[in-house]
């Protein structure tokens, strides 16, 4: 793609340009864009730089000829007011971005703190099982209260956990997703607690499965796959020795691989034989496994995982709950790389339930340092998502900038106690 240095006195509507200064040095939302109207031309010609970078392939027309009459540097009063409005709008967006990032950091800290508790719970299961259950109840009860008291309904994409945290991230993420779905179904607080506990303990038996089987599925023998399926029984053996383990949670652990059409295991249960709480956890589990496989199954983007479940797994999974998953995460869930209608690339960072089709996105702009990348709400701009991009099809520099997470984890925004 060619880039040509162009004098600002040759600018006209329809040219696609890149500005030669830092993002804070101009009043526009983007540092590269197509000129929309004469007002933008006048503003560009009034700024301190006298040249821009012109990109012919993205433009609708060619620049004005060199002999074109030069526009005066002094702006009319109306244009000055427009320029002031642009700067005020940009300053407002800068402040909003600062606030957004503060809330995101708080959310990440809350996520990491909870994840460390999950890690400690699992360490206690062998020798302090009763205490592990008590700690799990405290954690999930606290999250349930925060979830029920949260009115913002903002779901953020989280950073990955520590090395070796794949198991803990998986069960905790399944718990969060299941509880969000449970809240959407208007389940009671106690049922939400059971959902969270069931998700935390659903893969307990995998600790007895050899890593070469866990890590190599589906490239394992029939005998090895049957051994893998034993993790459900091993989990049941383990929780049978934990005093006062709730029956509803036992059902989730024992049934989380059962499917409505009877194709699951270990008992090939069908339909209403599988309780609703288990059906919820199963969907959260399937979604997380598709986004974050711990074996040789190919990973899917959140968009493609959601699409696959909704289109292809309706016979096995609860269709109502699948529909709620789409409503809660949006068609473009956090973690997706998307192309916008203005051809810019962006990473979906968070979604708001009240405006699920217009998420918050981080814009790829090579002229802006990665740490200062603009995060905007599509709800405030006339921008729409054109399509989802598969990350490994992007150039390495764009992947590095947008940094799609190696693991997709979500956590909800809520006030700290």
N, C-alpha and C positions, 0 to 999 in steps of 0.2 A: 504494500500500500504506500503510494507516494505521499510525501509531505513537503509542502512548498512554503517558504517564507514569503509573507504577503504584507504589503503596507496597509495600514488600517483605512487609508483613504480609498481603497479599492473594494472595501467590503460592501456586500449587498445581501438582501434577504435570500435565503436558500443555500448559502455557503456553510459548509461544516468546518469549524475551526477549533484549534486548540490554543489556549491562552498561554503566554510565555512567562507566567508568574505563579507564585505560590497560591494555594486556594484562598488564603486570607487576603490576598492582594487585589481581589476583584469582587464585585457584588453579586456574581451569579452563583447559582447552586452547583453547577458543574463547571469544570475547567475545560471541557471540550463539549461542543454542542452545535446544533444547526441553528443559524440565525433565523428567528421567527418573524421579526417585524422591523420597521424602520427605527422604532424607538431603541431597540437593542443596538442597531448600527450606530446611532448617535451616541449612546452610552459607551460603546466600545471605542469610538473615536475620541471620546473625552478623557479616557484613562491615560495613565502615564506612559504606557508602552505604545510604540508606533508601528509595531509589526506583530502579526500573529502567524500561526502555522495553519495553512490551508490544506485540506484533504480532499482532493478532487473526487475520489471514488465514493465518498459519502455525501457529496454535494448535489443539489438539484440544478445548479447553474454554474456559470463561470464568473470570475471576478470582473468588476468594472474595468474598463481599459485604463491604461496609465494616464491618459489625457483627461480622465474624468475630472470634473470640477471639484476642488477640495472643499470639504465641509468645514465651516469655522469651528475652532476649538471651543469657543464659549457656547454653552448650552442655553437654549431658551428656558424661561422660568418653568414651564410645564415639564420639560425634560429633566430639569434639576429636581423637581418634585418626584418624578419617576425614579431617578437615581437614588434619592434619599429613601424612597420606599423600598427599593431593592436592597440597600445596605441595612435598613431596619429589619427587613425580612430575613436577611442572611444572619444578622446578629441574633435574632430570635431563634433561628435554627441551630446556631452554635450553642446557645444556652440550653435548648432542648436536648441537643446531643450530649452535652455535659451531664444533664440530669439523667438521661437514658443510661449513660455509661456508669453513673454512680449506682443506679438501681440494679444494673446488670452485675456489677461487682458485688453488691450486697447479696444478690441472688446466688452468685457463684460461691460466695463464702458460706452461705447457708447450705448449699448443696454439698460442698466439701466437708463441712462439719458433720452433716448427717451421714455422709458416706463413710467417714471415719468411725462413726458409731456402728454402722453395718459391719465394717471390718472387724471391730472389737467383738461384736455379737458372734460372728462366725468363729472367732478364735476361742470363745468360751464354750462352744457347743459340745466339745468332747469331754471336758472335765467339770464344767459349770453350766450344765444344760438348763437347769431351772432359772439360774440368773440370766442366761442368754435370753430366755423367753420373757422374763420380766423386763429386761432392757429393750427388747424388741417391742413389747407392748407400750412402753413409755415413749419410744421414738415414734411409732406409728400413731399413737393417740395424739401426740403433739402435732404431727403433720396433719392429721385429720382436722384438728381444731383450727389450724392455720388455713387449711384449704376451705373449710366451711365459712371462715370469717373473711376470706379474701373476696373482694368485689371487683378487683381489677381484671382478673381472668387473663393475665398476660403470661404466656408460656415462652420461656427463653431457651435458646440453645446454650448448653454448658460446655466448658472445657473438659478435656479428657481427665480421668482420674490418674492416680499414680501407676507406674509400671507394676504389673501383676494384679491390677484391680479389675480385670475383665469380669470375673465372676461377681464381685461385689457391685460393680456398675450395672451388670445385667439384672440382678435380682432387685436392686433398688430402683432402676429405671422402670422395670415391669411393675413394681409396686406403685410408683408415681402415676404411671399411665392408667393402671387399673383403678386407682382411687379417683382420678379425674373422671374416668368413665362412670364410676359408681356415683359420683356427685351429680353428673349429668342425668343419671337415671333416678335421682332423688332418693337414693338409698339412705338408710338411717346411719347415724354416727357409728353405731356398733358394727353394722355391716361393712362400713368403710374400713374400720379397724381390722375386721376379718380379712377383707380383700388385701390390705397391706401386709398383714402377717402371712397370709397364704403365699403371696408373691415373694416375700423375703425367704421363705423356707421351701419353695416349690422344687428347687434343684439341689436340695440338701444331699441327696444320695449320689450325686456325681463325684463326690470326693472319693468314692470307692471304685470308680471306673478308671482304668488305665489311661494315661494322657495320650498314648498313641492311638487309642480308639476315639477319645474326645476330640482330638485335634485333626483327625484324618477323615472324619465323616464328610461326604457319603462314600469315600473310597475305602470302605471296609468290607470284610466278608459278611455273609449272612449270619454266621455264628457270632462275629464281633458286634454286629448290629443288635442281635438278640441280647448280648451281654450289656450293651448300652442301655437297652430298654429296662434293664434290671435296676436302673438308678431310682425308679419310682418305688420299688419294693425296699431298696436300701434306705430310702428316706423314711418310709413308713416304719421300718424297724427302729430307726433312730428316734423318731418322735414318740414311738410307743413307750419309750422309757422316760419321757419328760412328763412330770406330774402336771395335771390340769391343762394339758394342751387342748385348745378348743376344738370341738367336733367339726365346726364349720371350716376351720383351717385344715383339719385332717382331710376333709373332703376335697379341698382345693389341691392339696399336695398329691392325693391319690388319683385325682381325675384330670390333672392339667394337660395330659396328652390324649384325652378322650375327645372324639369329634361327634357332632350331631348325627352324622350319617352312619355311625358305627364303625368307621375305619380306623379309629384310634386304638390306644392300648393303655393299660394292660387288660381291661375287661370288655373292650369293644361295646361300651355303653352307647345308647342312642337317645337323642331328643331330651325329653324331660328327666331321663335318668341322670343327666348331668346337671348339677344345680347351677343357678344363674351366676353365683359368685365365681365358680370355676370357669364358666363360659367367658366371663369378663377377663379373668387372668389369662386364659388361653389366647385371647386375641392380643392382649398386651405382649404376651410372650412371643407370639408369632411375629408381630411387628418388630420387636427388638431383635429377634434372631435374624430377620431379613436385613435389617439395617446394620447390625453388628455381629456377623457370624464369628464364632470362635473356632470354626473348623474350616474345611475347604469349600463350603458352600459359597457361591459368589455373593458379594455384598450388593445391596440395591440402594439407590438413593431413597430418602424418605418418601418422595413423590411416587417412585415406582413401586416401593413396598406397599404403600397405601392402595395404589391402583390395583396391584396384583391381588391383594387380599379381597378387595371389594368386588372385583370382576370374576375371580377364579375360585374363591374359597367359600362362597355363599352356602354351599351344601354342608360344609363341615363346621362353619362358624356362625354365630348368632348374627343375622343380617341387621337387626335393629342396633345392636352394639357396634357393628362395623360402620353403620351409618353415623352413629354418634362419634366414632373415632375420626371420621372425615370432618364432621362439624367442629370437633374440638381442635384438631390440628390444622384444618384448612386443606385446600387442594394442594397448596405449596407449603408443606410443613417446614419448620426450622431445620436447617442443615442442607437445604436444596440450593444449588447454584442455578440461577435463572438468567434469561436474557429478557430485558425490558423492551417495551415498544419503541424506545429511542436507540435500540441496539446496544445499550450498555449492559455489562455483566454485573451481577450482584449476588451476594450470599444472603439467604433468608435467615435473619437473626432471631426474630420473635413474632408471635402472632397474638392478636387480641380477639377474644371470642366475639365481641360486638362488631368487629370489622375484619372478619376472617379472610376475606378475599384480597385485602390490601395490607400485607404484613410490613414489618420494619425490615429494611434490607441495608446491607453494607455495599456501597458502590465501588466497583473496580475503576480506579483512575490512576494510571501510572505517573501522572504529574503530581499526585499527592502522596506523601509517605504513608505506608501501610497503617501505622499507628494513629494517623490523623484522618483515615478514610471516613468519608461522609456516611452517616447512618440516617436514612430518611424513612418516613412513613409514606407509603404509596397512597395512603388515604388523603394526603394533603396536596398531592401533585396529580396532574393529569397523566399519570403513568400507569401502565398496566403490564403484567407479566405476559410475555409472548410465548415462551417455552422454557422447559427445564433442560439444563445442560448436564451431560454426564461428565464428572470431573476429569477422568483420565483422558478425555478427548481434548482437553484444553492444554495450551502451552504451559511449560513448567513454571514460568514466571507468574502467570495468572493464577495457577493453582497455589503457588506459594503466597501470593498476595491475599487471595480470598481464604486460603487455609481451610478448606472443608474438613471437618473434624474426622479423625480416624475412627472415632466412636460418636454416635449420635445419642446424646443425653439431654433430656428436658427437665426443667424445674420451673415451678410457678412462682410468680412474684407475690410477696406478701410482706406485711410489716413485721419488723423484729419485735420480739416480746420485750 
